[in-house]
Amino acid sequence: MIIIVDRIEGSFAVAELEDGSHADIPLGELPEGTHEGSVLKKTERGWELDLDEERRRRERAAELTRKLFGRR
């Protein structure tokens, strides 16, 4: 399972789930360094940051923004 942190509200991360729904997850259950836009995957040991996937998603969003606004 992969989730994306939409925002932090107090002691919870509001995360988008794979099916598009949202869930509030206590920050204490997430790894240190979790922030808005973090991509996390569920493993046997709990949630882990997926820095490669986060980077890919940010690059793709930047590419789409450049195309949309005609910037290179």
All heavy atoms as TSV, in Angstrom:
chain	resi	resn	atom	element	x	y	z
A	1	MET	N	N	0.844	-1.175	0.000
A	1	MET	CA	C	0.000	0.000	0.000
A	1	MET	C	C	0.894	1.243	0.000
A	1	MET	O	O	1.888	1.297	0.706
A	1	MET	CB	C	-0.895	0.011	1.230
A	1	MET	CG	C	-1.627	1.335	1.409
A	1	MET	SD	S	-2.590	1.458	2.920
A	1	MET	CE	C	-4.176	1.036	2.260
A	2	ILE	N	N	0.500	2.228	-0.795
A	2	ILE	CA	C	1.212	3.499	-0.857
A	2	ILE	C	C	0.231	4.609	-0.495
A	2	ILE	O	O	-0.937	4.565	-0.886
A	2	ILE	CB	C	1.773	3.746	-2.268
A	2	ILE	CG1	C	2.898	2.759	-2.561
A	2	ILE	CG2	C	2.266	5.172	-2.428
A	2	ILE	CD1	C	3.483	2.886	-3.936
A	3	ILE	N	N	0.714	5.585	0.278
A	3	ILE	CA	C	-0.090	6.762	0.607
A	3	ILE	C	C	0.728	8.011	0.310
A	3	ILE	O	O	1.956	7.961	0.257
A	3	ILE	CB	C	-0.550	6.778	2.080
A	3	ILE	CG1	C	0.653	6.855	3.031
A	3	ILE	CG2	C	-1.424	5.575	2.393
A	3	ILE	CD1	C	0.269	7.114	4.478
A	4	ILE	N	N	0.020	9.108	0.105
A	4	ILE	CA	C	0.665	10.400	-0.117
A	4	ILE	C	C	0.116	11.364	0.926
A	4	ILE	O	O	-1.104	11.506	1.073
A	4	ILE	CB	C	0.366	10.931	-1.527
A	4	ILE	CG1	C	0.871	9.931	-2.568
A	4	ILE	CG2	C	1.010	12.305	-1.727
A	4	ILE	CD1	C	0.340	10.176	-3.945
A	5	VAL	N	N	1.020	12.015	1.651
A	5	VAL	CA	C	0.596	12.963	2.683
A	5	VAL	C	C	0.134	14.255	2.003
A	5	VAL	O	O	0.905	14.910	1.313
A	5	VAL	CB	C	1.738	13.246	3.690
A	5	VAL	CG1	C	1.307	14.298	4.693
A	5	VAL	CG2	C	2.139	11.956	4.396
A	6	ASP	N	N	-1.136	14.563	2.184
A	6	ASP	CA	C	-1.721	15.778	1.619
A	6	ASP	C	C	-1.375	16.983	2.480
A	6	ASP	O	O	-0.993	18.034	1.976
A	6	ASP	CB	C	-3.240	15.611	1.506
A	6	ASP	CG	C	-3.920	16.830	0.931
A	6	ASP	OD1	O	-3.542	17.229	-0.191
A	6	ASP	OD2	O	-4.804	17.393	1.600
A	7	ARG	N	N	-1.523	16.819	3.788
A	7	ARG	CA	C	-1.234	17.920	4.708
A	7	ARG	C	C	-1.073	17.372	6.123
A	7	ARG	O	O	-1.455	16.248	6.413
A	7	ARG	CB	C	-2.328	18.977	4.663
A	7	ARG	CG	C	-3.685	18.485	5.106
A	7	ARG	CD	C	-4.788	19.522	4.828
A	7	ARG	NE	N	-6.092	19.042	5.222
A	7	ARG	CZ	C	-6.866	18.259	4.490
A	7	ARG	NH1	N	-6.446	17.837	3.302
A	7	ARG	NH2	N	-8.044	17.869	4.919
A	8	ILE	N	N	-0.506	18.213	6.971
A	8	ILE	CA	C	-0.343	17.897	8.386
A	8	ILE	C	C	-1.319	18.784	9.150
A	8	ILE	O	O	-1.347	19.998	8.947
A	8	ILE	CB	C	1.091	18.171	8.873
A	8	ILE	CG1	C	2.125	17.435	8.000
A	8	ILE	CG2	C	1.238	17.838	10.349
A	8	ILE	CD1	C	2.108	15.947	8.089
A	9	GLU	N	N	-2.119	18.180	10.001
A	9	GLU	CA	C	-3.061	18.920	10.836
A	9	GLU	C	C	-2.849	18.488	12.283
A	9	GLU	O	O	-3.255	17.386	12.666
A	9	GLU	CB	C	-4.510	18.646	10.411
A	9	GLU	CG	C	-4.867	19.237	9.076
A	9	GLU	CD	C	-6.334	19.079	8.727
A	9	GLU	OE1	O	-7.080	18.411	9.479
A	9	GLU	OE2	O	-6.739	19.626	7.681
A	10	GLY	N	N	-2.188	19.348	13.041
A	10	GLY	CA	C	-1.917	19.018	14.438
A	10	GLY	C	C	-1.030	17.801	14.530
A	10	GLY	O	O	0.078	17.767	14.000
A	11	SER	N	N	-1.528	16.768	15.185
A	11	SER	CA	C	-0.729	15.555	15.368
A	11	SER	C	C	-1.108	14.453	14.381
A	11	SER	O	O	-0.810	13.284	14.596
A	11	SER	CB	C	-0.888	15.049	16.806
A	11	SER	OG	O	-2.250	14.743	17.057
A	12	PHE	N	N	-1.773	14.839	13.287
A	12	PHE	CA	C	-2.189	13.869	12.278
A	12	PHE	C	C	-1.702	14.278	10.892
A	12	PHE	O	O	-1.589	15.461	10.579
A	12	PHE	CB	C	-3.718	13.750	12.221
A	12	PHE	CG	C	-4.305	13.073	13.409
A	12	PHE	CD1	C	-4.659	13.801	14.531
A	12	PHE	CD2	C	-4.494	11.705	13.421
A	12	PHE	CE1	C	-5.193	13.176	15.641
A	12	PHE	CE2	C	-5.026	11.070	14.520
A	12	PHE	CZ	C	-5.375	11.809	15.645
A	13	ALA	N	N	-1.450	13.272	10.063
A	13	ALA	CA	C	-1.197	13.493	8.640
A	13	ALA	C	C	-2.477	13.098	7.911
A	13	ALA	O	O	-3.021	12.013	8.141
A	13	ALA	CB	C	-0.047	12.626	8.163
A	14	VAL	N	N	-2.973	13.983	7.080
A	14	VAL	CA	C	-4.111	13.655	6.229
A	14	VAL	C	C	-3.513	13.084	4.954
A	14	VAL	O	O	-2.773	13.769	4.241
A	14	VAL	CB	C	-4.983	14.893	5.930
A	14	VAL	CG1	C	-6.140	14.518	5.018
A	14	VAL	CG2	C	-5.490	15.519	7.227
A	15	ALA	N	N	-3.791	11.821	4.694
A	15	ALA	CA	C	-3.138	11.112	3.594
A	15	ALA	C	C	-4.156	10.649	2.563
A	15	ALA	O	O	-5.275	10.256	2.908
A	15	ALA	CB	C	-2.379	9.904	4.130
A	16	GLU	N	N	-3.737	10.718	1.297
A	16	GLU	CA	C	-4.553	10.173	0.222
A	16	GLU	C	C	-4.156	8.718	0.030
A	16	GLU	O	O	-2.969	8.397	-0.130
A	16	GLU	CB	C	-4.340	10.948	-1.070
A	16	GLU	CG	C	-5.213	10.449	-2.191
A	16	GLU	CD	C	-5.091	11.257	-3.457
A	16	GLU	OE1	O	-4.636	12.414	-3.405
A	16	GLU	OE2	O	-5.446	10.715	-4.522
A	17	LEU	N	N	-5.150	7.843	0.037
A	17	LEU	CA	C	-4.916	6.418	-0.139
A	17	LEU	C	C	-4.948	6.068	-1.623
A	17	LEU	O	O	-5.356	6.878	-2.463
A	17	LEU	CB	C	-5.968	5.625	0.628
A	17	LEU	CG	C	-6.155	6.003	2.101
A	17	LEU	CD1	C	-7.230	5.142	2.736
A	17	LEU	CD2	C	-4.855	5.919	2.866
A	18	GLU	N	N	-4.553	4.859	-1.946
A	18	GLU	CA	C	-4.488	4.427	-3.346
A	18	GLU	C	C	-5.831	4.514	-4.056
A	18	GLU	O	O	-5.879	4.755	-5.259
A	18	GLU	CB	C	-3.949	2.999	-3.430
A	18	GLU	CG	C	-2.483	2.901	-3.076
A	18	GLU	CD	C	-1.985	1.475	-3.054
A	18	GLU	OE1	O	-2.600	0.630	-2.376
A	18	GLU	OE2	O	-0.967	1.224	-3.732
A	19	ASP	N	N	-6.923	4.336	-3.320
A	19	ASP	CA	C	-8.253	4.377	-3.947
A	19	ASP	C	C	-8.815	5.795	-4.047
A	19	ASP	O	O	-9.953	5.991	-4.454
A	19	ASP	CB	C	-9.227	3.470	-3.195
A	19	ASP	CG	C	-9.519	3.930	-1.777
A	19	ASP	OD1	O	-9.021	5.002	-1.356
A	19	ASP	OD2	O	-10.268	3.218	-1.073
A	20	GLY	N	N	-8.019	6.804	-3.648
A	20	GLY	CA	C	-8.450	8.195	-3.731
A	20	GLY	C	C	-9.126	8.717	-2.479
A	20	GLY	O	O	-9.372	9.914	-2.367
A	21	SER	N	N	-9.417	7.835	-1.548
A	21	SER	CA	C	-10.014	8.280	-0.287
A	21	SER	C	C	-8.921	8.867	0.609
A	21	SER	O	O	-7.731	8.794	0.287
A	21	SER	CB	C	-10.723	7.119	0.416
A	21	SER	OG	O	-9.790	6.117	0.775
A	22	HIS	N	N	-9.337	9.470	1.707
A	22	HIS	CA	C	-8.389	10.091	2.639
A	22	HIS	C	C	-8.515	9.456	4.017
A	22	HIS	O	O	-9.583	8.969	4.383
A	22	HIS	CB	C	-8.646	11.594	2.737
A	22	HIS	CG	C	-8.233	12.341	1.520
A	22	HIS	ND1	N	-9.008	12.409	0.390
A	22	HIS	CD2	C	-7.101	13.029	1.238
A	22	HIS	CE1	C	-8.383	13.117	-0.531
A	22	HIS	NE2	N	-7.221	13.511	-0.041
A	23	ALA	N	N	-7.419	9.488	4.755
A	23	ALA	CA	C	-7.405	8.958	6.118
A	23	ALA	C	C	-6.510	9.846	6.978
A	23	ALA	O	O	-5.526	10.404	6.482
A	23	ALA	CB	C	-6.882	7.525	6.133
A	24	ASP	N	N	-6.870	9.972	8.244
A	24	ASP	CA	C	-6.041	10.677	9.217
A	24	ASP	C	C	-5.161	9.643	9.906
A	24	ASP	O	O	-5.664	8.692	10.500
A	24	ASP	CB	C	-6.912	11.382	10.262
A	24	ASP	CG	C	-7.750	12.491	9.667
A	24	ASP	OD1	O	-7.411	12.979	8.582
A	24	ASP	OD2	O	-8.752	12.884	10.290
A	25	ILE	N	N	-3.859	9.850	9.820
A	25	ILE	CA	C	-2.905	8.910	10.407
A	25	ILE	C	C	-2.093	9.652	11.456
A	25	ILE	O	O	-1.528	10.708	11.164
A	25	ILE	CB	C	-1.974	8.326	9.331
A	25	ILE	CG1	C	-2.812	7.641	8.254
A	25	ILE	CG2	C	-0.960	7.372	9.947
A	25	ILE	CD1	C	-2.026	7.169	7.065
A	26	PRO	N	N	-2.039	9.135	12.680
A	26	PRO	CA	C	-1.241	9.800	13.714
A	26	PRO	C	C	0.219	9.933	13.281
A	26	PRO	O	O	0.815	8.975	12.766
A	26	PRO	CB	C	-1.371	8.871	14.921
A	26	PRO	CG	C	-2.615	8.077	14.672
A	26	PRO	CD	C	-2.690	7.924	13.177
A	27	LEU	N	N	0.783	11.120	13.462
A	27	LEU	CA	C	2.178	11.346	13.075
A	27	LEU	C	C	3.119	10.390	13.783
A	27	LEU	O	O	4.164	10.021	13.236
A	27	LEU	CB	C	2.588	12.793	13.359
A	27	LEU	CG	C	2.010	13.839	12.410
A	27	LEU	CD1	C	2.377	15.237	12.884
A	27	LEU	CD2	C	2.495	13.606	10.994
A	28	GLY	N	N	2.764	9.970	14.991
A	28	GLY	CA	C	3.597	9.033	15.737
A	28	GLY	C	C	3.760	7.690	15.055
A	28	GLY	O	O	4.680	6.940	15.360
A	29	GLU	N	N	2.869	7.358	14.102
A	29	GLU	CA	C	2.960	6.098	13.368
A	29	GLU	C	C	3.806	6.229	12.101
A	29	GLU	O	O	4.089	5.237	11.445
A	29	GLU	CB	C	1.562	5.604	12.984
A	29	GLU	CG	C	0.713	5.211	14.167
A	29	GLU	CD	C	-0.658	4.716	13.749
A	29	GLU	OE1	O	-0.869	4.412	12.553
A	29	GLU	OE2	O	-1.533	4.644	14.625
A	30	LEU	N	N	4.189	7.460	11.764
A	30	LEU	CA	C	4.917	7.708	10.527
A	30	LEU	C	C	6.381	8.004	10.818
A	30	LEU	O	O	6.722	8.471	11.896
A	30	LEU	CB	C	4.271	8.877	9.775
A	30	LEU	CG	C	2.800	8.683	9.424
A	30	LEU	CD1	C	2.243	9.927	8.748
A	30	LEU	CD2	C	2.604	7.459	8.550
A	31	PRO	N	N	7.251	7.755	9.852
A	31	PRO	CA	C	8.686	7.963	10.095
A	31	PRO	C	C	9.043	9.437	10.240
A	31	PRO	O	O	8.353	10.320	9.707
A	31	PRO	CB	C	9.357	7.365	8.864
A	31	PRO	CG	C	8.312	7.292	7.820
A	31	PRO	CD	C	6.998	7.215	8.522
A	32	GLU	N	N	10.116	9.685	10.952
A	32	GLU	CA	C	10.640	11.035	11.094
A	32	GLU	C	C	10.954	11.574	9.701
A	32	GLU	O	O	11.447	10.850	8.839
A	32	GLU	CB	C	11.913	11.006	11.941
A	32	GLU	CG	C	12.420	12.375	12.307
A	32	GLU	CD	C	13.581	12.316	13.276
A	32	GLU	OE1	O	13.595	11.403	14.133
A	32	GLU	OE2	O	14.465	13.170	13.157
A	33	GLY	N	N	10.664	12.832	9.478
A	33	GLY	CA	C	10.906	13.439	8.177
A	33	GLY	C	C	9.691	13.463	7.279
A	33	GLY	O	O	9.735	14.013	6.188
A	34	THR	N	N	8.582	12.873	7.726
A	34	THR	CA	C	7.350	12.908	6.950
A	34	THR	C	C	6.868	14.353	6.846
A	34	THR	O	O	6.870	15.086	7.828
A	34	THR	CB	C	6.263	12.039	7.615
A	34	THR	OG1	O	6.709	10.679	7.642
A	34	THR	CG2	C	4.952	12.126	6.881
A	35	HIS	N	N	6.463	14.754	5.638
A	35	HIS	CA	C	6.010	16.122	5.402
A	35	HIS	C	C	4.941	16.105	4.318
A	35	HIS	O	O	4.662	15.061	3.715
A	35	HIS	CB	C	7.186	17.010	4.987
A	35	HIS	CG	C	7.929	16.473	3.795
A	35	HIS	ND1	N	7.512	16.654	2.506
A	35	HIS	CD2	C	9.053	15.725	3.718
A	35	HIS	CE1	C	8.343	16.052	1.670
A	35	HIS	NE2	N	9.294	15.479	2.400
A	36	GLU	N	N	4.345	17.275	4.058
A	36	GLU	CA	C	3.363	17.371	2.991
A	36	GLU	C	C	4.009	16.942	1.684
A	36	GLU	O	O	5.099	17.385	1.343
A	36	GLU	CB	C	2.836	18.803	2.883
A	36	GLU	CG	C	2.017	19.207	4.084
A	36	GLU	CD	C	1.516	20.636	4.013
A	36	GLU	OE1	O	1.784	21.342	3.026
A	36	GLU	OE2	O	0.848	21.046	4.971
A	37	GLY	N	N	3.355	16.046	0.974
A	37	GLY	CA	C	3.897	15.528	-0.278
A	37	GLY	C	C	4.694	14.248	-0.124
A	37	GLY	O	O	5.068	13.638	-1.128
A	38	SER	N	N	4.948	13.815	1.103
A	38	SER	CA	C	5.689	12.570	1.306
A	38	SER	C	C	4.915	11.388	0.726
A	38	SER	O	O	3.693	11.318	0.820
A	38	SER	CB	C	5.911	12.290	2.796
A	38	SER	OG	O	6.872	13.142	3.350
A	39	VAL	N	N	5.655	10.481	0.116
A	39	VAL	CA	C	5.092	9.220	-0.356
A	39	VAL	C	C	5.589	8.151	0.603
A	39	VAL	O	O	6.784	8.056	0.868
A	39	VAL	CB	C	5.543	8.905	-1.804
A	39	VAL	CG1	C	5.014	7.556	-2.252
A	39	VAL	CG2	C	5.099	10.013	-2.752
A	40	LEU	N	N	4.652	7.392	1.153
A	40	LEU	CA	C	5.017	6.348	2.111
A	40	LEU	C	C	4.475	5.009	1.649
A	40	LEU	O	O	3.409	4.935	1.038
A	40	LEU	CB	C	4.449	6.676	3.493
A	40	LEU	CG	C	5.003	7.962	4.094
A	40	LEU	CD1	C	3.900	8.982	4.185
A	40	LEU	CD2	C	5.608	7.695	5.432
A	41	LYS	N	N	5.236	3.972	1.931
A	41	LYS	CA	C	4.769	2.626	1.618
A	41	LYS	C	C	4.715	1.817	2.905
A	41	LYS	O	O	5.528	1.988	3.807
A	41	LYS	CB	C	5.653	1.967	0.569
A	41	LYS	CG	C	7.091	1.831	0.969
A	41	LYS	CD	C	7.908	1.265	-0.163
A	41	LYS	CE	C	9.386	1.324	0.185
A	41	LYS	NZ	N	10.226	0.860	-0.897
A	42	LYS	N	N	3.742	0.932	2.968
A	42	LYS	CA	C	3.550	0.070	4.131
A	42	LYS	C	C	4.410	-1.168	3.954
A	42	LYS	O	O	4.378	-1.813	2.904
A	42	LYS	CB	C	2.076	-0.312	4.241
A	42	LYS	CG	C	1.721	-1.066	5.485
A	42	LYS	CD	C	1.683	-0.157	6.675
A	42	LYS	CE	C	1.015	-0.866	7.831
A	42	LYS	NZ	N	0.973	-0.065	9.017
A	43	THR	N	N	5.206	-1.465	4.976
A	43	THR	CA	C	6.049	-2.664	4.957
A	43	THR	C	C	5.755	-3.467	6.220
A	43	THR	O	O	4.952	-3.045	7.065
A	43	THR	CB	C	7.550	-2.293	4.924
A	43	THR	OG1	O	7.903	-1.704	6.173
A	43	THR	CG2	C	7.859	-1.345	3.774
A	44	GLU	N	N	6.445	-4.567	6.380
A	44	GLU	CA	C	6.303	-5.385	7.590
A	44	GLU	C	C	6.665	-4.589	8.838
A	44	GLU	O	O	6.144	-4.824	9.915
A	44	GLU	CB	C	7.210	-6.613	7.508
A	44	GLU	CG	C	6.882	-7.565	6.419
A	44	GLU	CD	C	7.920	-8.665	6.293
A	44	GLU	OE1	O	8.975	-8.613	6.973
A	44	GLU	OE2	O	7.674	-9.583	5.504
A	45	ARG	N	N	7.594	-3.630	8.671
A	45	ARG	CA	C	8.079	-2.841	9.811
A	45	ARG	C	C	7.250	-1.585	10.051
A	45	ARG	O	O	7.566	-0.807	10.937
A	45	ARG	CB	C	9.541	-2.463	9.578
A	45	ARG	CG	C	10.456	-3.682	9.483
A	45	ARG	CD	C	11.896	-3.311	9.207
A	45	ARG	NE	N	12.087	-2.534	7.989
A	45	ARG	CZ	C	12.266	-3.049	6.773
A	45	ARG	NH1	N	12.263	-4.355	6.612
A	45	ARG	NH2	N	12.466	-2.275	5.734
A	46	GLY	N	N	6.249	-1.346	9.221
A	46	GLY	CA	C	5.430	-0.143	9.344
A	46	GLY	C	C	5.588	0.739	8.119
A	46	GLY	O	O	5.947	0.266	7.040
A	47	TRP	N	N	5.342	2.029	8.265
A	47	TRP	CA	C	5.442	2.969	7.154
A	47	TRP	C	C	6.884	3.376	6.914
A	47	TRP	O	O	7.624	3.616	7.856
A	47	TRP	CB	C	4.607	4.217	7.445
A	47	TRP	CG	C	3.149	3.953	7.475
A	47	TRP	CD1	C	2.354	3.897	8.579
A	47	TRP	CD2	C	2.298	3.695	6.361
A	47	TRP	NE1	N	1.064	3.613	8.216
A	47	TRP	CE2	C	0.991	3.491	6.864
A	47	TRP	CE3	C	2.505	3.612	4.995
A	47	TRP	CZ2	C	-0.084	3.217	6.041
A	47	TRP	CZ3	C	1.418	3.342	4.173
A	47	TRP	CH2	C	0.147	3.146	4.698
A	48	GLU	N	N	7.273	3.445	5.636
A	48	GLU	CA	C	8.612	3.904	5.263
A	48	GLU	C	C	8.487	4.951	4.173
A	48	GLU	O	O	7.638	4.827	3.276
A	48	GLU	CB	C	9.452	2.734	4.732
A	48	GLU	CG	C	9.791	1.710	5.790
A	48	GLU	CD	C	10.682	0.601	5.256
A	48	GLU	OE1	O	11.067	0.628	4.061
A	48	GLU	OE2	O	10.990	-0.307	6.038
A	49	LEU	N	N	9.336	5.980	4.244
A	49	LEU	CA	C	9.370	6.994	3.191
A	49	LEU	C	C	9.870	6.359	1.898
A	49	LEU	O	O	10.814	5.578	1.917
A	49	LEU	CB	C	10.300	8.141	3.580
A	49	LEU	CG	C	9.821	9.025	4.724
A	49	LEU	CD1	C	10.952	9.920	5.211
A	49	LEU	CD2	C	8.626	9.859	4.297
A	50	ASP	N	N	9.228	6.706	0.795
A	50	ASP	CA	C	9.675	6.250	-0.522
A	50	ASP	C	C	10.178	7.492	-1.254
A	50	ASP	O	O	9.451	8.142	-2.009
A	50	ASP	CB	C	8.523	5.588	-1.277
A	50	ASP	CG	C	8.970	4.929	-2.573
A	50	ASP	OD1	O	10.044	5.304	-3.090
A	50	ASP	OD2	O	8.237	4.052	-3.067
A	51	LEU	N	N	11.431	7.840	-1.000
A	51	LEU	CA	C	12.009	9.074	-1.534
A	51	LEU	C	C	12.133	9.054	-3.056
A	51	LEU	O	O	11.964	10.092	-3.705
A	51	LEU	CB	C	13.365	9.343	-0.881
A	51	LEU	CG	C	13.327	9.514	0.645
A	51	LEU	CD1	C	14.738	9.659	1.195
A	51	LEU	CD2	C	12.456	10.692	1.034
A	52	ASP	N	N	12.408	7.893	-3.634
A	52	ASP	CA	C	12.506	7.799	-5.093
A	52	ASP	C	C	11.164	8.084	-5.750
A	52	ASP	O	O	11.085	8.824	-6.731
A	52	ASP	CB	C	13.023	6.429	-5.519
A	52	ASP	CG	C	14.477	6.201	-5.161
A	52	ASP	OD1	O	15.223	7.203	-5.057
A	52	ASP	OD2	O	14.864	5.036	-4.980
A	53	GLU	N	N	10.101	7.502	-5.213
A	53	GLU	CA	C	8.768	7.732	-5.776
A	53	GLU	C	C	8.342	9.181	-5.584
A	53	GLU	O	O	7.741	9.785	-6.477
A	53	GLU	CB	C	7.741	6.781	-5.149
A	53	GLU	CG	C	6.340	6.944	-5.702
A	53	GLU	CD	C	6.206	6.626	-7.186
A	53	GLU	OE1	O	7.064	5.930	-7.751
A	53	GLU	OE2	O	5.221	7.098	-7.785
A	54	GLU	N	N	8.658	9.760	-4.430
A	54	GLU	CA	C	8.331	11.170	-4.201
A	54	GLU	C	C	9.045	12.050	-5.224
A	54	GLU	O	O	8.431	12.954	-5.811
A	54	GLU	CB	C	8.733	11.594	-2.782
A	54	GLU	CG	C	8.400	13.039	-2.490
A	54	GLU	CD	C	8.780	13.480	-1.092
A	54	GLU	OE1	O	8.967	12.620	-0.198
A	54	GLU	OE2	O	8.886	14.696	-0.884
A	55	ARG	N	N	10.316	11.772	-5.486
A	55	ARG	CA	C	11.080	12.541	-6.468
A	55	ARG	C	C	10.460	12.404	-7.857
A	55	ARG	O	O	10.279	13.390	-8.569
A	55	ARG	CB	C	12.536	12.084	-6.488
A	55	ARG	CG	C	13.399	12.839	-7.491
A	55	ARG	CD	C	14.814	12.269	-7.598
A	55	ARG	NE	N	14.863	10.815	-7.731
A	55	ARG	CZ	C	14.588	10.144	-8.858
A	55	ARG	NH1	N	14.235	10.798	-9.936
A	55	ARG	NH2	N	14.678	8.831	-8.884
A	56	ARG	N	N	10.100	11.175	-8.245
A	56	ARG	CA	C	9.487	10.949	-9.558
A	56	ARG	C	C	8.186	11.737	-9.692
A	56	ARG	O	O	7.931	12.359	-10.724
A	56	ARG	CB	C	9.221	9.459	-9.781
A	56	ARG	CG	C	10.429	8.674	-10.213
A	56	ARG	CD	C	10.058	7.266	-10.667
A	56	ARG	NE	N	9.626	6.412	-9.565
A	56	ARG	CZ	C	10.459	5.735	-8.779
A	56	ARG	NH1	N	11.762	5.822	-8.959
A	56	ARG	NH2	N	10.001	4.978	-7.816
A	57	ARG	N	N	7.384	11.722	-8.655
A	57	ARG	CA	C	6.103	12.436	-8.712
A	57	ARG	C	C	6.308	13.943	-8.797
A	57	ARG	O	O	5.598	14.635	-9.530
A	57	ARG	CB	C	5.244	12.081	-7.501
A	57	ARG	CG	C	4.693	10.671	-7.568
A	57	ARG	CD	C	3.971	10.274	-6.283
A	57	ARG	NE	N	3.539	8.911	-6.336
A	57	ARG	CZ	C	2.267	8.542	-6.472
A	57	ARG	NH1	N	1.318	9.448	-6.554
A	57	ARG	NH2	N	1.950	7.271	-6.515
A	58	ARG	N	N	7.264	14.472	-8.051
A	58	ARG	CA	C	7.544	15.914	-8.110
A	58	ARG	C	C	8.073	16.317	-9.488
A	58	ARG	O	O	7.686	17.349	-10.034
A	58	ARG	CB	C	8.541	16.307	-7.020
A	58	ARG	CG	C	7.937	16.294	-5.633
A	58	ARG	CD	C	8.905	16.844	-4.585
A	58	ARG	NE	N	8.386	16.698	-3.256
A	58	ARG	CZ	C	7.511	17.529	-2.694
A	58	ARG	NH1	N	7.060	18.567	-3.366
A	58	ARG	NH2	N	7.082	17.313	-1.464
A	59	GLU	N	N	8.951	15.488	-10.069
A	59	GLU	CA	C	9.472	15.783	-11.407
A	59	GLU	C	C	8.359	15.747	-12.445
A	59	GLU	O	O	8.300	16.597	-13.329
A	59	GLU	CB	C	10.587	14.804	-11.764
A	59	GLU	CG	C	11.863	15.043	-10.995
A	59	GLU	CD	C	12.922	13.976	-11.230
A	59	GLU	OE1	O	12.643	12.980	-11.954
A	59	GLU	OE2	O	14.024	14.134	-10.684
A	60	ARG	N	N	7.474	14.774	-12.333
A	60	ARG	CA	C	6.349	14.663	-13.275
A	60	ARG	C	C	5.423	15.870	-13.142
A	60	ARG	O	O	4.973	16.431	-14.145
A	60	ARG	CB	C	5.584	13.360	-13.033
A	60	ARG	CG	C	4.397	13.173	-13.930
A	60	ARG	CD	C	4.819	12.904	-15.363
A	60	ARG	NE	N	3.629	12.634	-16.150
A	60	ARG	CZ	C	3.425	13.104	-17.367
A	60	ARG	NH1	N	4.342	13.822	-17.955
A	60	ARG	NH2	N	2.322	12.833	-18.010
A	61	ALA	N	N	5.132	16.294	-11.930
A	61	ALA	CA	C	4.274	17.463	-11.718
A	61	ALA	C	C	4.923	18.718	-12.294
A	61	ALA	O	O	4.251	19.542	-12.929
A	61	ALA	CB	C	3.988	17.646	-10.228
A	62	ALA	N	N	6.228	18.862	-12.120
A	62	ALA	CA	C	6.944	20.019	-12.673
A	62	ALA	C	C	6.910	19.989	-14.195
A	62	ALA	O	O	6.708	21.022	-14.844
A	62	ALA	CB	C	8.384	20.040	-12.157
A	63	GLU	N	N	7.075	18.810	-14.775
A	63	GLU	CA	C	7.028	18.663	-16.234
A	63	GLU	C	C	5.649	19.052	-16.765
A	63	GLU	O	O	5.532	19.787	-17.750
A	63	GLU	CB	C	7.351	17.216	-16.599
A	63	GLU	CG	C	7.242	16.911	-18.075
A	63	GLU	CD	C	7.451	15.423	-18.363
A	63	GLU	OE1	O	8.135	14.742	-17.582
A	63	GLU	OE2	O	6.902	14.961	-19.373
A	64	LEU	N	N	4.603	18.572	-16.127
A	64	LEU	CA	C	3.243	18.900	-16.562
A	64	LEU	C	C	2.963	20.394	-16.422
A	64	LEU	O	O	2.315	20.990	-17.281
A	64	LEU	CB	C	2.222	18.080	-15.767
A	64	LEU	CG	C	2.215	16.586	-16.067
A	64	LEU	CD1	C	1.309	15.850	-15.086
A	64	LEU	CD2	C	1.785	16.320	-17.502
A	65	THR	N	N	3.470	21.004	-15.360
A	65	THR	CA	C	3.289	22.443	-15.163
A	65	THR	C	C	3.987	23.226	-16.274
A	65	THR	O	O	3.418	24.178	-16.825
A	65	THR	CB	C	3.830	22.868	-13.781
A	65	THR	OG1	O	3.098	22.166	-12.771
A	65	THR	CG2	C	3.669	24.362	-13.567
A	66	ARG	N	N	5.202	22.817	-16.617
A	66	ARG	CA	C	5.928	23.484	-17.712
A	66	ARG	C	C	5.163	23.376	-19.018
A	66	ARG	O	O	5.018	24.334	-19.763
A	66	ARG	CB	C	7.326	22.888	-17.871
A	66	ARG	CG	C	8.317	23.375	-16.829
A	66	ARG	CD	C	9.743	22.968	-17.186
A	66	ARG	NE	N	9.939	21.523	-17.269
A	66	ARG	CZ	C	10.187	20.746	-16.222
A	66	ARG	NH1	N	10.274	21.252	-15.020
A	66	ARG	NH2	N	10.361	19.442	-16.381
A	67	LYS	N	N	4.628	22.180	-19.310
A	67	LYS	CA	C	3.866	21.991	-20.544
A	67	LYS	C	C	2.583	22.832	-20.539
A	67	LYS	O	O	2.228	23.425	-21.549
A	67	LYS	CB	C	3.520	20.523	-20.719
A	67	LYS	CG	C	4.690	19.673	-21.150
A	67	LYS	CD	C	4.272	18.234	-21.341
A	67	LYS	CE	C	5.441	17.387	-21.783
A	67	LYS	NZ	N	5.073	15.989	-21.964
A	68	LEU	N	N	1.928	22.862	-19.413
A	68	LEU	CA	C	0.671	23.601	-19.308
A	68	LEU	C	C	0.876	25.090	-19.540
A	68	LEU	O	O	0.087	25.745	-20.218
A	68	LEU	CB	C	0.039	23.358	-17.931
A	68	LEU	CG	C	-1.273	24.081	-17.641
A	68	LEU	CD1	C	-2.363	23.580	-18.581
A	68	LEU	CD2	C	-1.685	23.850	-16.197
A	69	PHE	N	N	1.932	25.636	-18.990
A	69	PHE	CA	C	2.173	27.068	-19.078
A	69	PHE	C	C	3.193	27.444	-20.152
A	69	PHE	O	O	3.605	28.603	-20.249
A	69	PHE	CB	C	2.603	27.617	-17.710
A	69	PHE	CG	C	1.497	27.522	-16.702
A	69	PHE	CD1	C	1.539	26.568	-15.705
A	69	PHE	CD2	C	0.403	28.361	-16.768
A	69	PHE	CE1	C	0.520	26.455	-14.785
A	69	PHE	CE2	C	-0.628	28.261	-15.856
A	69	PHE	CZ	C	-0.575	27.302	-14.851
A	70	GLY	N	N	3.632	26.455	-20.942
A	70	GLY	CA	C	4.504	26.728	-22.075
A	70	GLY	C	C	5.915	27.131	-21.712
A	70	GLY	O	O	6.585	27.793	-22.485
A	71	ARG	N	N	6.356	26.736	-20.553
A	71	ARG	CA	C	7.733	27.048	-20.131
A	71	ARG	C	C	8.611	25.841	-20.344
A	71	ARG	O	O	8.199	24.714	-20.177
A	71	ARG	CB	C	7.755	27.463	-18.658
A	71	ARG	CG	C	6.971	28.723	-18.431
A	71	ARG	CD	C	7.132	29.175	-17.002
A	71	ARG	NE	N	6.324	30.368	-16.793
A	71	ARG	CZ	C	5.426	30.495	-15.858
A	71	ARG	NH1	N	5.228	29.543	-14.994
A	71	ARG	NH2	N	4.731	31.612	-15.744
A	72	ARG	N	N	9.836	26.099	-20.674
A	72	ARG	CA	C	10.778	24.983	-20.886
A	72	ARG	C	C	11.732	24.925	-19.784
A	72	ARG	O	O	12.316	25.084	-19.064
A	72	ARG	CB	C	11.493	25.164	-22.199
A	72	ARG	CG	C	10.496	25.058	-23.340
A	72	ARG	CD	C	11.238	24.875	-24.649
A	72	ARG	NE	N	10.243	24.789	-25.681
A	72	ARG	CZ	C	9.834	23.661	-26.214
A	72	ARG	NH1	N	10.353	22.529	-25.840
A	72	ARG	NH2	N	8.940	23.641	-27.151
